[in-house]
């Protein structure tokens, strides 16, 4: 894991968590590529920044949502590409039980900035 990849991923995670805490769909979608593919907590594939905003706008308006990333792994996959995997813990202040998911991002340098081009969240429960 390169220091540059760690620094870039840490900055995106910090912004993502801060924006998730206010469920700011516009701010969250700005972290994503114009060509993003996004699998969140439902079966639908959302595409592009508008799709990402639709996903976050469709979430319940929890009073105090929070997300904490753990076991973060980042790897520079190319000069303009970073691979990230983590466990993300969600706390919705008692409005539903705390839960966690496996999260992976592919982060791409786009127009001079780092953007999430692929977002995938999945259950931690074994399927097989």
Secondary structure by P-SEA (a helix, b strand, c coil): ccaaaaaaaaaaaaaaaaaaaacaaaaaaaacccbbbbbcccccccccaaaaaaaaaacccccbbbbbbccbbbbcccccbbbbbbbbbbbcccccccbbbbbbbbcccccccccccbbbbbbccccc
